[in-house]
Amino acid sequence: MLAYFRIADHYNIIDHPNERSSHAEITIRGAGVIFLFAAITALIVYPSYWLPVLGIFIIGLISFIDDMFTISSKLRMLFHLTAVTMLFLYLQVFNFLPWYVCIALYIMVIGIINMYNFMDGINGITGAYSLVVLAGLQYVNLRQTAFVETDMIWIPMLACAVFLFFNFRKKAKCFAGDVGSVTIAFWIILLLLRLIFISGHWQYILFLVVYGIDSVLTITHRLILRQNIFKAHRLHFYQVLANEQKVPHLWVASGYAILQGIIIMVIIQTIEFPAYTLFLITIIPLVIIYIAIKPVLVRTATPTI
């Protein structure tokens, strides 16, 4: 990380705040490259993971380029599709799922990757949330269903911890950038899909339900407002809290991570319950909170000068 800071400073890889930003200072961008170095470490330890690691690099490198130079969404999507295909080849998805389920899985995975990117808007949120999700996966791996080598989770957890040392601050020293949010999302999806396929429990997708509800309902909100959902905005629940209500970034980031952690503990303890029950007891309360509280927060927002 320290070496990257020197490189980023030399080549002017920095984030300039704008009217859509949740920060006011020029900050080093692209520090999420730490997850690419973590992927190299994982590949050295476990060469059999070369396909998903190749996918990580395909999606990570195009995202890093996008951090420095804006590229077309079509080109970015092509790289995303290629990376996800590498992941599916490794998981042998095409061997046991019908074609229409594969298409649905493509849509879901690429949607989650972009969701993770959209949710990376304030200090600490990506690192803290990812660390909690990875910790939950490691608990399942060690105590319930062994689905992956433990180091394949310890390594990204360590990368998250190092990144948080520089990012979980009132004035962050660096931001993950697209390369960070997209890469750690891809890694988490790899782990989640392995767990789901081995255990047979699709309920584990709820390990990302807090991000999911915020993203889906925010898109719905913007469609109702007739906004272009592909343009930058500040309407996510966490953005309203941090920008309009002036709640400190680290409080909001911690709140998201803690809430997801609580839900993960509930899922772990009730994984044998019927799937629809778990979806109901996790999704409905979050939807109610979003619908009931967000309009009030928007109405009572502190004016931005």
C-alpha positions as a Python dict, from the first residue, in 0.01 Angstrom:
ca = {
    (1, 'M'): (0, 0, 0),
    (2, 'L'): (278, 241, 89),
    (3, 'A'): (450, 165, -240),
    (4, 'Y'): (124, 227, -428),
    (5, 'F'): (81, 564, -255),
    (6, 'R'): (415, 677, -397),
    (7, 'I'): (321, 553, -745),
    (8, 'A'): (-24, 715, -730),
    (9, 'D'): (124, 1042, -611),
    (10, 'H'): (383, 1038, -891),
    (11, 'Y'): (130, 962, -1166),
    (12, 'N'): (-143, 1184, -1018),
    (13, 'I'): (-391, 898, -959),
    (14, 'I'): (-619, 1102, -735),
    (15, 'D'): (-989, 1156, -679),
    (16, 'H'): (-1122, 1510, -733),
    (17, 'P'): (-1447, 1576, -543),
    (18, 'N'): (-1750, 1692, -740),
    (19, 'E'): (-2116, 1771, -671),
    (20, 'R'): (-2195, 1398, -646),
    (21, 'S'): (-1909, 1312, -412),
    (22, 'S'): (-1938, 1241, -41),
    (23, 'H'): (-1597, 1393, 33),
    (24, 'A'): (-1439, 1736, -5),
    (25, 'E'): (-1064, 1665, -24),
    (26, 'I'): (-841, 1543, -305),
    (27, 'T'): (-755, 1183, -213),
    (28, 'I'): (-548, 900, -362),
    (29, 'R'): (-765, 672, -572),
    (30, 'G'): (-726, 310, -679),
    (31, 'A'): (-586, 174, -352),
    (32, 'G'): (-807, -128, -413),
    (33, 'V'): (-516, -267, -615),
    (34, 'I'): (-427, -431, -283),
    (35, 'F'): (-690, -694, -373),
    (36, 'L'): (-506, -770, -697),
    (37, 'F'): (-189, -831, -497),
    (38, 'A'): (-392, -1047, -262),
    (39, 'A'): (-510, -1244, -566),
    (40, 'I'): (-148, -1296, -674),
    (41, 'T'): (-72, -1428, -326),
    (42, 'A'): (-369, -1666, -345),
    (43, 'L'): (-255, -1789, -686),
    (44, 'I'): (96, -1861, -556),
    (45, 'V'): (-47, -2060, -264),
    (46, 'Y'): (-321, -2232, -468),
    (47, 'P'): (-235, -2249, -843),
    (48, 'S'): (-557, -2440, -909),
    (49, 'Y'): (-746, -2111, -873),
    (50, 'W'): (-586, -1966, -1187),
    (51, 'L'): (-919, -1928, -1370),
    (52, 'P'): (-1099, -1713, -1108),
    (53, 'V'): (-776, -1521, -1038),
    (54, 'L'): (-754, -1450, -1411),
    (55, 'G'): (-1112, -1325, -1388),
    (56, 'I'): (-1014, -1101, -1096),
    (57, 'F'): (-733, -950, -1301),
    (58, 'I'): (-950, -902, -1610),
    (59, 'I'): (-1218, -717, -1418),
    (60, 'G'): (-971, -545, -1186),
    (61, 'L'): (-742, -407, -1455),
    (62, 'I'): (-1023, -263, -1667),
    (63, 'S'): (-1164, -104, -1351),
    (64, 'F'): (-823, 45, -1266),
    (65, 'I'): (-800, 191, -1616),
    (66, 'D'): (-1153, 329, -1570),
    (67, 'D'): (-1037, 491, -1245),
    (68, 'M'): (-776, 687, -1442),
    (69, 'F'): (-954, 738, -1776),
    (70, 'T'): (-1326, 714, -1832),
    (71, 'I'): (-1401, 428, -2070),
    (72, 'S'): (-1722, 328, -2244),
    (73, 'S'): (-1975, 122, -2055),
    (74, 'K'): (-1991, -126, -2344),
    (75, 'L'): (-1618, -199, -2323),
    (76, 'R'): (-1641, -230, -1946),
    (77, 'M'): (-1933, -471, -1979),
    (78, 'L'): (-1736, -686, -2224),
    (79, 'F'): (-1457, -727, -1969),
    (80, 'H'): (-1710, -801, -1694),
    (81, 'L'): (-1872, -1072, -1904),
    (82, 'T'): (-1533, -1225, -1980),
    (83, 'A'): (-1431, -1226, -1613),
    (84, 'V'): (-1761, -1379, -1500),
    (85, 'T'): (-1726, -1645, -1769),
    (86, 'M'): (-1385, -1737, -1623),
    (87, 'L'): (-1553, -1769, -1284),
    (88, 'F'): (-1832, -1988, -1422),
    (89, 'L'): (-1584, -2211, -1604),
    (90, 'Y'): (-1399, -2267, -1278),
    (91, 'L'): (-1721, -2344, -1091),
    (92, 'Q'): (-1838, -2566, -1382),
    (93, 'V'): (-2166, -2378, -1388),
    (94, 'F'): (-2230, -2466, -1752),
    (95, 'N'): (-2207, -2839, -1672),
    (96, 'F'): (-2497, -2864, -1429),
    (97, 'L'): (-2723, -2560, -1477),
    (98, 'P'): (-2966, -2514, -1768),
    (99, 'W'): (-2889, -2230, -2012),
    (100, 'Y'): (-3166, -2002, -1885),
    (101, 'V'): (-3041, -2033, -1526),
    (102, 'C'): (-2690, -1951, -1649),
    (103, 'I'): (-2822, -1634, -1812),
    (104, 'A'): (-3002, -1540, -1490),
    (105, 'L'): (-2681, -1607, -1297),
    (106, 'Y'): (-2484, -1380, -1533),
    (107, 'I'): (-2734, -1101, -1467),
    (108, 'M'): (-2725, -1159, -1091),
    (109, 'V'): (-2344, -1171, -1064),
    (110, 'I'): (-2283, -865, -1282),
    (111, 'G'): (-2560, -688, -1091),
    (112, 'I'): (-2392, -765, -757),
    (113, 'I'): (-2054, -644, -888),
    (114, 'N'): (-2206, -313, -998),
    (115, 'M'): (-2405, -290, -676),
    (116, 'Y'): (-2083, -318, -478),
    (117, 'N'): (-1932, -44, -691),
    (118, 'F'): (-2229, 189, -640),
    (119, 'M'): (-2223, 132, -264),
    (120, 'D'): (-1857, 238, -239),
    (121, 'G'): (-1921, 604, -168),
    (122, 'I'): (-1805, 689, 183),
    (123, 'N'): (-1501, 622, 397),
    (124, 'G'): (-1481, 273, 540),
    (125, 'I'): (-1798, 121, 397),
    (126, 'T'): (-1647, -117, 139),
    (127, 'G'): (-1369, -243, 367),
    (128, 'A'): (-1584, -283, 678),
    (129, 'Y'): (-1878, -444, 499),
    (130, 'S'): (-1652, -683, 306),
    (131, 'L'): (-1462, -778, 620),
    (132, 'V'): (-1785, -871, 797),
    (133, 'V'): (-1910, -1076, 501),
    (134, 'L'): (-1577, -1258, 473),
    (135, 'A'): (-1573, -1325, 847),
    (136, 'G'): (-1919, -1480, 818),
    (137, 'L'): (-1806, -1697, 528),
    (138, 'Q'): (-1501, -1809, 723),
    (139, 'Y'): (-1716, -1904, 1021),
    (140, 'V'): (-1936, -2118, 796),
    (141, 'N'): (-1624, -2266, 636),
    (142, 'L'): (-1471, -2362, 971),
    (143, 'R'): (-1781, -2459, 1171),
    (144, 'Q'): (-2056, -2569, 934),
    (145, 'T'): (-1968, -2647, 572),
    (146, 'A'): (-1607, -2665, 455),
    (147, 'F'): (-1631, -2523, 103),
    (148, 'V'): (-1292, -2361, 35),
    (149, 'E'): (-933, -2352, 162),
    (150, 'T'): (-925, -2123, 464),
    (151, 'D'): (-649, -1905, 320),
    (152, 'M'): (-878, -1814, 30),
    (153, 'I'): (-1075, -1620, 289),
    (154, 'W'): (-796, -1514, 526),
    (155, 'I'): (-604, -1349, 240),
    (156, 'P'): (-882, -1106, 131),
    (157, 'M'): (-964, -1044, 500),
    (158, 'L'): (-605, -938, 557),
    (159, 'A'): (-621, -715, 248),
    (160, 'C'): (-941, -555, 382),
    (161, 'A'): (-776, -492, 719),
    (162, 'V'): (-475, -324, 559),
    (163, 'F'): (-697, -113, 333),
    (164, 'L'): (-914, -11, 629),
    (165, 'F'): (-605, 109, 817),
    (166, 'F'): (-574, 385, 556),
    (167, 'N'): (-941, 429, 463),
    (168, 'F'): (-1137, 395, 789),
    (169, 'R'): (-1061, 750, 896),
    (170, 'K'): (-1245, 1080, 916),
    (171, 'K'): (-1007, 1202, 647),
    (172, 'A'): (-921, 892, 445),
    (173, 'K'): (-571, 862, 304),
    (174, 'C'): (-701, 667, 4),
    (175, 'F'): (-1011, 536, -172),
    (176, 'A'): (-1056, 186, -314),
    (177, 'G'): (-1171, 311, -652),
    (178, 'D'): (-1358, 88, -896),
    (179, 'V'): (-1064, -154, -894),
    (180, 'G'): (-1116, -217, -523),
    (181, 'S'): (-1494, -244, -499),
    (182, 'V'): (-1527, -453, -815),
    (183, 'T'): (-1239, -688, -729),
    (184, 'I'): (-1345, -765, -372),
    (185, 'A'): (-1704, -811, -496),
    (186, 'F'): (-1581, -1066, -752),
    (187, 'W'): (-1386, -1252, -482),
    (188, 'I'): (-1683, -1261, -246),
    (189, 'I'): (-1909, -1388, -526),
    (190, 'L'): (-1660, -1668, -594),
    (191, 'L'): (-1680, -1774, -229),
    (192, 'L'): (-2057, -1737, -205),
    (193, 'L'): (-2126, -1940, -518),
    (194, 'R'): (-1892, -2218, -404),
    (195, 'L'): (-2071, -2228, -71),
    (196, 'I'): (-2415, -2224, -233),
    (197, 'F'): (-2332, -2500, -483),
    (198, 'I'): (-2170, -2722, -220),
    (199, 'S'): (-2431, -2670, 53),
    (200, 'G'): (-2736, -2637, -168),
    (201, 'H'): (-2855, -2336, 35),
    (202, 'W'): (-2928, -2032, -181),
    (203, 'Q'): (-3011, -1846, 141),
    (204, 'Y'): (-2641, -1762, 176),
    (205, 'I'): (-2693, -1491, -86),
    (206, 'L'): (-2850, -1298, 204),
    (207, 'F'): (-2494, -1237, 327),
    (208, 'L'): (-2523, -934, 92),
    (209, 'V'): (-2883, -839, 168),
    (210, 'V'): (-2813, -496, 326),
    (211, 'Y'): (-2632, -375, 16),
    (212, 'G'): (-2893, -545, -200),
    (213, 'I'): (-3195, -376, -45),
    (214, 'D'): (-3033, -32, -55),
    (215, 'S'): (-2936, -78, -420),
    (216, 'V'): (-3263, -224, -549),
    (217, 'L'): (-3488, 23, -367),
    (218, 'T'): (-3269, 317, -467),
    (219, 'I'): (-3297, 214, -832),
    (220, 'T'): (-3675, 185, -786),
    (221, 'H'): (-3682, 531, -624),
    (222, 'R'): (-3487, 683, -914),
    (223, 'L'): (-3714, 517, -1170),
    (224, 'I'): (-4014, 668, -992),
    (225, 'L'): (-3838, 1008, -1013),
    (226, 'R'): (-3771, 937, -1384),
    (227, 'Q'): (-3398, 977, -1340),
    (228, 'N'): (-3131, 812, -1553),
    (229, 'I'): (-3024, 521, -1330),
    (230, 'F'): (-2688, 498, -1507),
    (231, 'K'): (-2580, 847, -1401),
    (232, 'A'): (-2408, 932, -1072),
    (233, 'H'): (-2634, 1035, -786),
    (234, 'R'): (-2660, 1074, -408),
    (235, 'L'): (-2987, 896, -335),
    (236, 'H'): (-2863, 577, -171),
    (237, 'F'): (-2979, 546, 189),
    (238, 'Y'): (-2620, 565, 313),
    (239, 'Q'): (-2560, 878, 100),
    (240, 'V'): (-2864, 1051, 244),
    (241, 'L'): (-2738, 972, 595),
    (242, 'A'): (-2381, 1088, 525),
    (243, 'N'): (-2443, 1384, 294),
    (244, 'E'): (-2783, 1528, 381),
    (245, 'Q'): (-2813, 1428, 747),
    (246, 'K'): (-2439, 1482, 812),
    (247, 'V'): (-2400, 1156, 1001),
    (248, 'P'): (-2024, 1084, 1022),
    (249, 'H'): (-1907, 848, 745),
    (250, 'L'): (-1752, 603, 987),
    (251, 'W'): (-2077, 572, 1184),
    (252, 'V'): (-2273, 498, 868),
    (253, 'A'): (-2012, 250, 744),
    (254, 'S'): (-2004, 78, 1084),
    (255, 'G'): (-2384, 67, 1095),
    (256, 'Y'): (-2405, -108, 759),
    (257, 'A'): (-2135, -358, 857),
    (258, 'I'): (-2290, -428, 1200),
    (259, 'L'): (-2641, -470, 1056),
    (260, 'Q'): (-2514, -713, 794),
    (261, 'G'): (-2315, -895, 1062),
    (262, 'I'): (-2628, -943, 1273),
    (263, 'I'): (-2818, -1077, 971),
    (264, 'I'): (-2532, -1313, 891),
    (265, 'M'): (-2544, -1452, 1245),
    (266, 'V'): (-2919, -1506, 1210),
    (267, 'I'): (-2872, -1684, 876),
    (268, 'I'): (-2598, -1908, 1017),
    (269, 'Q'): (-2816, -2012, 1309),
    (270, 'T'): (-3130, -2070, 1101),
    (271, 'I'): (-2985, -2200, 773),
    (272, 'E'): (-3196, -2517, 795),
    (273, 'F'): (-3518, -2315, 808),
    (274, 'P'): (-3724, -2304, 485),
    (275, 'A'): (-3562, -2064, 240),
    (276, 'Y'): (-3869, -1842, 208),
    (277, 'T'): (-3872, -1793, 587),
    (278, 'L'): (-3518, -1658, 590),
    (279, 'F'): (-3588, -1430, 297),
    (280, 'L'): (-3898, -1293, 469),
    (281, 'I'): (-3740, -1231, 811),
    (282, 'T'): (-3440, -1052, 659),
    (283, 'I'): (-3580, -865, 358),
    (284, 'I'): (-3914, -737, 491),
    (285, 'P'): (-3770, -547, 795),
    (286, 'L'): (-3505, -383, 576),
    (287, 'V'): (-3763, -279, 317),
    (288, 'I'): (-3987, -132, 589),
    (289, 'I'): (-3695, 61, 740),
    (290, 'Y'): (-3595, 198, 399),
    (291, 'I'): (-3947, 300, 295),
    (292, 'A'): (-4042, 445, 634),
    (293, 'I'): (-3725, 635, 721),
    (294, 'K'): (-3564, 750, 396),
    (295, 'P'): (-3844, 994, 293),
    (296, 'V'): (-3827, 1152, 639),
    (297, 'L'): (-3449, 1190, 615),
    (298, 'V'): (-3477, 1349, 271),
    (299, 'R'): (-3743, 1597, 389),
    (300, 'T'): (-3546, 1697, 700),
    (301, 'A'): (-3209, 1708, 525),
    (302, 'T'): (-2959, 1977, 619),
    (303, 'P'): (-2932, 2215, 322),
    (304, 'T'): (-2603, 2183, 134),
    (305, 'I'): (-2426, 2517, 97),
}
